[in-house]
């Protein structure tokens, strides 16, 4: 009888342990399931695209960058103009492009396209289609003012700028436009008047204008100004690139 009692007690103990373990396992599974349901029910926090562009003080520019991120994950920035921008390996375009990419990282895609010719030749050769392929949200256009000097009338230069902008707006009506003249050259006479006319054109059309000439030595001081230009005056040297790029990057809060 004693052994029978021990046998049944053993069986009972085993059953208690088994059923107890099963019970607690079920309780744990139910708790985990409830926690998962709770997490799924909670609204996901949306990433704020503006967080990458907080340093940009110009609200319209910031908005254009944010829309670019919302529309295609990255804001597309196009830097375009004459050979004064340099080439794909060095120069003003490369410097500005790299600084913007370093600051905003994966939130931006920066392209730059330089052209050796006048604004009229640019349009005639169909370069605008290359501009369109970059699908820009922001256009930084060096307006080929120096390339057009003596070759293209001021009014025609402005018409060509308008054509470029309109063609880009045909694929992005929210395009943000930034205009800037080419670098100053010493002892110019007509060229500064072209630059003044460009500034007026930008104001009349409500385009952002980077008046970087204010940061350069006066163009009437040839000796000092040539310290910032290549020998043939076609582009800025390292010192000139530093001056010019700073004026552009300030707009981006850099």
C-alpha positions in Angstrom: 0.0 0.0 0.0 2.9 2.3 0.9 4.4 1.8 -2.6 1.1 2.4 -4.3 0.7 5.7 -2.4 4.2 6.8 -3.4 3.5 5.8 -7.0 0.4 7.9 -7.2 2.1 10.8 -5.5 4.9 10.7 -8.0 2.4 10.6 -10.9 0.5 13.5 -9.3 3.7 15.6 -8.9 4.7 15.0 -12.5 1.3 16.0 -13.7 1.3 19.2 -11.6 4.8 20.1 -13.0 3.7 19.4 -16.6 0.4 21.2 -16.4 2.0 24.1 -14.5 4.7 24.5 -17.1 2.1 24.4 -19.9 0.0 27.0 -18.1 2.9 29.4 -17.7 4.0 28.9 -21.2 0.6 29.8 -22.4 0.6 32.9 -20.2 3.9 34.1 -21.6 2.8 33.5 -25.2 -0.4 35.5 -24.6 1.5 38.3 -23.0 4.0 38.5 -25.9 1.1 38.4 -28.4 -0.6 41.2 -26.6 2.6 43.3 -26.6 3.0 42.7 -30.3 -0.6 43.7 -31.0 -0.1 46.9 -28.9 3.1 47.8 -30.9 1.3 47.2 -34.2 -1.6 49.4 -33.1 0.7 52.3 -32.1 1.1 54.8 -34.9 4.5 54.8 -36.5 6.6 57.9 -36.1 7.1 59.4 -39.5 10.6 60.6 -40.4 10.7 64.3 -40.7 12.5 65.2 -44.0 13.1 68.7 -42.7 15.4 67.5 -40.0 18.2 67.2 -42.5 17.7 70.8 -43.7 17.2 72.7 -40.4 20.3 74.8 -41.1 18.7 76.2 -44.3 17.2 79.5 -43.3 15.6 80.3 -46.7 12.1 78.8 -46.2 11.4 78.4 -49.9 14.7 76.6 -50.5 14.1 74.4 -47.5 10.6 73.5 -48.8 12.0 72.6 -52.2 14.6 70.3 -50.6 12.0 68.7 -48.4 9.7 68.1 -51.3 12.5 66.5 -53.2 13.1 64.0 -50.3 9.4 63.3 -50.1 9.0 62.8 -53.8 12.1 60.7 -54.6 14.0 60.1 -51.3 16.7 62.6 -52.2 16.6 66.3 -53.2 18.1 66.7 -56.6 20.3 69.7 -56.9 21.7 70.8 -60.3 24.7 73.2 -60.6 24.9 74.4 -64.2 26.8 77.0 -66.2 29.9 77.8 -68.2 33.4 76.5 -68.0 34.0 78.9 -65.2 32.6 76.1 -63.0 35.6 74.0 -63.8 35.4 70.4 -64.8 34.1 67.2 -63.2 37.4 66.7 -61.3 38.1 70.2 -59.9 36.8 73.8 -59.8 33.9 75.7 -58.4 31.2 73.1 -59.3 33.1 70.3 -57.7 33.7 72.3 -54.6 30.1 73.3 -54.1 28.9 69.8 -55.0 31.1 68.1 -52.5 30.4 70.6 -49.6 26.6 70.1 -50.1 26.9 66.3 -50.2 29.1 66.3 -47.1 26.6 68.4 -45.2 23.4 66.7 -46.2 24.7 63.2 -47.0 22.1 60.8 -48.3 19.4 63.4 -48.4 20.7 65.0 -51.6 22.0 64.1 -55.0 24.1 66.9 -56.6 24.9 67.1 -60.3 26.8 69.7 -62.1 27.1 70.3 -65.8 29.5 72.8 -67.4 29.4 74.1 -71.0 32.1 75.7 -73.2 30.0 78.1 -75.2 27.4 80.9 -75.0 23.9 80.5 -73.6 22.5 80.6 -77.1 24.8 77.7 -78.2 23.8 75.8 -75.1 20.2 75.9 -76.1 20.9 75.2 -79.8 23.0 72.1 -78.9 20.2 70.7 -76.8 22.0 70.7 -73.4 18.7 71.4 -71.7 17.8 67.8 -72.1 20.9 66.9 -70.1 19.6 69.3 -67.4 16.2 67.7 -67.4 17.7 64.2 -66.9 18.9 65.2 -63.5 15.2 66.1 -62.5 16.3 69.0 -60.3 14.4 70.3 -57.3 16.9 73.1 -57.0 18.7 74.8 -59.9 21.9 76.7 -59.2 22.6 78.4 -62.6 25.8 80.4 -63.3 24.2 82.4 -66.1 27.1 82.3 -68.7 27.3 86.1 -68.4 31.0 86.3 -69.2 30.7 83.7 -72.0 27.9 85.8 -73.5 29.8 89.1 -73.1 30.4 90.5 -76.6 28.6 87.5 -78.1 25.0 87.5 -76.9 22.8 90.6 -76.2 21.7 91.0 -72.6 18.0 90.6 -73.6 18.8 87.4 -75.4 20.8 86.1 -72.4 17.8 86.7 -70.2 15.5 85.0 -72.8 17.9 82.0 -72.8 17.8 81.8 -69.0 14.0 81.9 -69.1 14.0 79.1 -71.6 16.2 76.9 -69.4 14.0 77.5 -66.4 10.8 77.0 -68.2 12.0 73.7 -69.7 13.0 72.5 -66.2 9.7 73.7 -64.7 7.9 71.6 -67.3 9.1 68.5 -65.4 9.0 70.1 -61.9 6.7 73.1 -61.4 8.1 73.5 -57.9 11.7 74.0 -59.1 13.6 76.5 -56.9 15.8 78.8 -59.0 19.1 80.3 -57.9 20.9 82.6 -60.3 24.5 83.9 -60.1 26.7 85.8 -62.5 30.1 84.6 -63.6 33.2 85.8 -61.7 34.4 89.4 -62.1 37.3 90.3 -64.4 39.6 93.3 -64.1 38.9 96.6 -65.8 35.7 95.5 -67.6 33.3 98.1 -68.9 30.2 96.5 -70.4 30.4 93.3 -68.4 29.5 94.9 -65.0 26.4 96.4 -66.7 25.4 93.0 -67.8 25.7 91.7 -64.3 23.6 94.6 -63.0 20.9 93.8 -65.6 21.0 90.1 -64.5 20.4 91.2 -60.9 17.4 93.2 -62.0 16.1 90.3 -64.1 16.3 88.0 -61.1 14.4 90.4 -58.9 11.7 91.0 -61.5 11.1 87.2 -61.8 11.4 86.5 -58.1 14.5 84.3 -58.4 17.1 84.0 -55.7 20.2 85.9 -56.7 23.7 85.3 -55.3 25.5 88.6 -55.4 28.9 87.1 -54.9 30.7 90.0 -56.6 30.4 91.8 -53.3 32.8 89.4 -51.8 35.5 89.8 -54.5 38.1 92.5 -54.7 36.9 95.5 -56.8 37.2 94.7 -60.5 38.9 98.1 -61.1 41.9 96.8 -59.0 43.5 94.5 -61.5 46.5 93.5 -59.5 44.4 92.4 -56.5 41.6 90.7 -58.5 44.1 88.7 -60.5 45.2 87.0 -57.3 41.9 85.2 -57.4 41.7 84.3 -61.1 43.4 81.9 -63.5 46.0 83.6 -65.7 43.6 83.7 -68.7 40.7 85.0 -66.5 38.4 82.2 -67.6 37.8 80.8 -64.2 38.6 81.4 -60.5 41.8 79.9 -59.0 41.7 78.2 -55.6 41.4 81.6 -53.8 38.6 82.7 -56.1 36.8 79.3 -55.7 36.9 79.8 -51.9 35.3 83.2 -52.1 32.7 82.3 -54.6 31.7 78.9 -53.1 31.3 80.5 -49.6 28.7 82.8 -51.0 26.8 79.9 -52.6 27.0 77.7 -49.5 25.8 80.4 -47.2 22.4 80.0 -48.8 22.4 76.4 -47.6 23.5 77.3 -44.1 26.9 75.8 -44.7 
